[in-house]
Amino acid sequence: MSKKTNDAISRSDRVLVAALAIILATASAAIGASLTYHPQTDNVVPPVVRVVEAPRPATDAVKTALLAEHKCLSEVLYYEARGEGAGGQKAIAEVVFHRMNKGRFGNSICAVVYEGKDKPGCQFSFTCNGDMKRPKQQEAWLRAEALAAQILTNQSPLKNATGGALNFHAVTVAPDWAETMDKTTQIGNHIFYKRVPRTRDS
């Protein structure tokens, strides 16, 4: 091999080595940059996450209404007949339900019990005579609450012992309205009445 050929090969080798060196340097710079790149997060705004409160299920409203009805029934049993035993208290509950079924006295237990509470002619005297401001007898109140729950769940069913009565009064009083109604029965210390049916002649 001539000296000229050796020089040509050595020159081409040097060019090849130099080109290879440039390629390697560029590649290593790119690889190094990619390995050390960390995006700046200081000014990055996090996504807004809105917490939407789920609507309350309808059962909450039903539960609240049932608890209110239970309380109103407990109150009428307690204030009107706490000394009458379960039979006397159930008779009072019957009057409440008869009135509610008629529709003109209110469409719920609470509406019936508290009808006219802000007027002199309240339907149940305890709602307007100040009795509710006095402390309750704890045992009697717990018994009234338990019986009200049993009535509402039909564990202690009402059997119309009052004969469809819409009104009652204690034996110790004689209200004027009693003369315009039919007496159905007496249970304990209460006398029960229903309305006299109107005839066409009257």
Backbone torsions as a table, in degrees:
resi	resn	phi	psi	omega
1	MET	NA	136.1	-175.4
2	SER	-81.5	165.3	-179.9
3	LYS	-65.1	-33.8	-179.9
4	LYS	-63.6	-42.5	-178.1
5	THR	-66.5	-42.5	178.2
6	ASN	-60.7	-41.6	179.5
7	ASP	-65.1	-39.1	-179.2
8	ALA	-66.4	-42.6	-179.9
9	ILE	-66.1	-42.7	-177.6
10	SER	-66.8	-35.2	177.2
11	ARG	-66.8	-45.5	-178.6
12	SER	-65.8	-34.3	176.6
13	ASP	-64.7	-42.2	-180.0
14	ARG	-63.4	-39.5	179.6
15	VAL	-66.3	-42.5	-179.9
16	LEU	-64.2	-43.4	179.4
17	VAL	-64.2	-41.3	-179.9
18	ALA	-65.1	-43.1	-179.9
19	ALA	-64.5	-40.5	179.1
20	LEU	-64.5	-39.3	179.4
21	ALA	-63.5	-41.5	-180.0
22	ILE	-64.7	-43.4	179.7
23	ILE	-62.6	-44.8	-179.3
24	LEU	-64.6	-40.2	-179.3
25	ALA	-64.8	-43.6	180.0
26	THR	-64.7	-44.6	-179.0
27	ALA	-64.1	-42.9	-178.5
28	SER	-67.8	-33.6	177.6
29	ALA	-65.5	-42.9	-179.7
30	ALA	-65.7	-42.7	179.3
31	ILE	-65.2	-43.9	179.2
32	GLY	-61.7	-41.8	-179.7
33	ALA	-64.3	-40.8	-178.3
34	SER	-69.2	-31.7	179.5
35	LEU	-75.4	-27.1	-176.8
36	THR	-102.8	3.2	-177.3
37	TYR	-79.1	124.3	175.1
38	HIS	-129.3	114.7	-177.9
39	PRO	-65.2	145.4	-179.9
40	GLN	-74.7	128.0	-175.8
41	THR	-111.3	1.4	-177.0
42	ASP	-60.7	-41.3	-174.1
43	ASN	-99.8	9.7	-179.4
44	VAL	-78.7	127.0	179.3
45	VAL	-86.8	122.2	179.9
46	PRO	-67.5	153.0	179.2
47	PRO	-64.8	144.1	-179.7
48	VAL	-80.3	123.2	177.8
49	VAL	-108.4	117.0	179.4
50	ARG	-99.0	126.0	177.5
51	VAL	-91.7	115.0	179.6
52	VAL	-98.7	120.5	-179.2
53	GLU	-71.5	128.1	-179.5
54	ALA	-66.3	140.7	178.8
55	PRO	-63.2	142.7	-179.6
56	ARG	-66.4	135.8	-179.3
57	PRO	-65.6	155.5	-179.1
58	ALA	-61.1	-23.3	-178.6
59	THR	-63.8	-27.6	177.7
60	ASP	-63.4	-43.6	179.3
61	ALA	-65.0	-39.8	179.2
62	VAL	-65.3	-43.6	179.6
63	LYS	-60.5	-44.0	179.6
64	THR	-62.4	-43.6	179.9
65	ALA	-64.1	-41.2	179.9
66	LEU	-65.6	-40.0	178.0
67	LEU	-64.3	-38.7	177.9
68	ALA	-64.9	-43.7	179.1
69	GLU	-62.5	-40.5	178.4
70	HIS	-62.0	-42.3	-179.5
71	LYS	-63.8	-44.9	-179.5
72	CYS	-63.4	-41.3	178.4
73	LEU	-66.4	-41.7	177.4
74	SER	-58.4	-42.9	-178.4
75	GLU	-63.8	-45.0	-178.2
76	VAL	-67.4	-36.2	177.1
77	LEU	-65.3	-42.8	-177.8
78	TYR	-68.0	-54.8	-172.9
79	TYR	-73.0	-30.1	-176.8
80	GLU	-92.5	-25.5	-173.1
81	ALA	-151.4	33.3	-176.4
82	ARG	-63.4	-23.9	179.4
83	GLY	-95.8	7.3	-173.6
84	GLU	-98.1	-4.0	-176.8
85	GLY	76.6	178.1	-175.8
86	ALA	-61.7	-39.5	-179.5
87	GLY	-61.3	-45.6	179.7
88	GLY	-67.4	-38.3	179.6
89	GLN	-69.7	-38.7	178.4
90	LYS	-65.4	-32.3	177.0
91	ALA	-64.2	-39.7	177.0
92	ILE	-65.8	-41.1	178.3
93	ALA	-60.9	-37.6	178.5
94	GLU	-59.8	-43.4	179.4
95	VAL	-59.8	-42.5	178.8
96	VAL	-59.7	-47.4	-177.5
97	PHE	-70.4	-36.7	175.6
98	HIS	-60.7	-43.8	179.1
99	ARG	-63.6	-42.2	-179.2
100	MET	-64.7	-39.3	180.0
101	ASN	-67.7	-28.8	176.9
102	LYS	-67.6	-31.3	176.8
103	GLY	89.3	-29.9	-175.8
104	ARG	-82.8	-7.0	178.1
105	PHE	-100.5	-7.0	-176.9
106	GLY	133.9	153.1	-176.3
107	ASN	-103.4	13.7	176.5
108	SER	-146.7	164.9	178.8
109	ILE	-59.9	-46.6	-177.8
110	CYS	-63.0	-40.4	179.7
111	ALA	-63.3	-40.4	179.1
112	VAL	-67.6	-49.7	-175.8
113	VAL	-63.3	-40.0	-175.1
114	TYR	-100.0	16.7	177.3
115	GLU	-61.4	125.5	177.6
116	GLY	72.0	19.7	-175.8
117	LYS	-63.4	-24.2	179.7
118	ASP	-95.8	9.6	-178.2
119	LYS	-123.6	161.7	178.6
120	PRO	-61.5	-27.9	-177.9
121	GLY	-93.9	44.6	-179.7
122	CYS	-62.6	146.2	-174.4
123	GLN	-74.7	-35.9	176.9
124	PHE	-118.1	116.8	-168.3
125	SER	-56.0	-32.0	-176.7
126	PHE	-63.4	-21.5	-177.6
127	THR	-77.3	-12.5	-178.4
128	CYS	-137.1	5.2	-177.6
129	ASN	-107.0	6.7	177.0
130	GLY	92.7	-4.5	-179.7
131	ASP	-56.7	-35.7	-175.3
132	MET	-69.8	-13.3	178.9
133	LYS	-81.8	-16.0	-179.3
134	ARG	-83.9	149.3	178.2
135	PRO	-61.7	144.5	179.2
136	LYS	-81.9	150.6	170.7
137	GLN	-78.9	114.4	-168.8
138	GLN	-55.8	-47.6	-177.5
139	GLU	-64.2	-44.3	-179.2
140	ALA	-65.4	-37.0	178.5
141	TRP	-66.3	-43.2	179.0
142	LEU	-63.4	-37.2	177.0
143	ARG	-65.4	-41.4	179.0
144	ALA	-64.4	-41.8	178.2
145	GLU	-62.6	-42.9	-178.8
146	ALA	-65.5	-43.8	-179.5
147	LEU	-66.4	-39.7	177.8
148	ALA	-59.8	-42.5	178.5
149	ALA	-64.0	-41.0	179.8
150	GLN	-66.6	-36.2	177.8
151	ILE	-67.4	-45.7	-177.2
152	LEU	-66.4	-27.8	179.8
153	THR	-99.5	7.0	178.1
154	ASN	63.6	20.9	172.7
155	GLN	-75.8	-24.8	175.7
156	SER	-129.2	79.3	-172.1
157	PRO	-66.5	148.9	175.4
158	LEU	-85.6	138.6	-173.7
159	LYS	-120.4	22.4	179.2
160	ASN	57.1	46.4	176.7
161	ALA	-66.1	-19.2	-178.0
162	THR	-92.7	-0.2	177.6
163	GLY	64.7	40.2	177.1
164	GLY	78.4	21.4	-176.1
165	ALA	-62.9	140.5	175.7
166	LEU	-110.7	-13.8	-177.6
167	ASN	-139.4	160.0	175.0
168	PHE	-157.3	163.3	171.0
169	HIS	-151.4	160.9	178.1
170	ALA	-72.8	152.2	-179.3
171	VAL	-64.9	-17.0	-177.5
172	THR	-81.6	-5.8	179.2
173	VAL	-125.7	160.6	178.4
174	ALA	-134.6	81.8	-177.6
175	PRO	-70.3	150.9	-179.0
176	ASP	-59.7	-37.3	-174.8
177	TRP	-64.5	-21.1	-177.3
178	ALA	-61.2	-30.9	-179.2
179	GLU	-69.9	-20.2	-178.2
180	THR	-94.7	4.8	-175.8
181	MET	-127.0	163.0	176.2
182	ASP	-91.5	127.9	175.7
183	LYS	-73.3	132.9	179.2
184	THR	-101.9	-41.1	-177.4
185	THR	-171.3	171.0	169.2
186	GLN	-124.1	129.4	177.1
187	ILE	-127.1	116.6	-176.9
188	GLY	61.3	-129.9	-178.1
189	ASN	-95.6	19.6	-179.7
190	HIS	-124.3	141.2	175.4
191	ILE	-108.5	133.9	-173.6
192	PHE	-111.4	147.5	-175.2
193	TYR	-138.1	154.6	167.6
194	LYS	-129.5	164.5	-176.3
195	ARG	-72.3	143.4	175.1
196	VAL	-72.5	126.0	179.3
197	PRO	-63.3	137.6	179.6
198	ARG	-80.8	139.8	175.0
199	THR	-101.7	167.0	-178.4
200	ARG	-69.0	-26.1	-177.6
201	ASP	-77.0	-23.7	-175.8
202	SER	-86.7	NA	NA
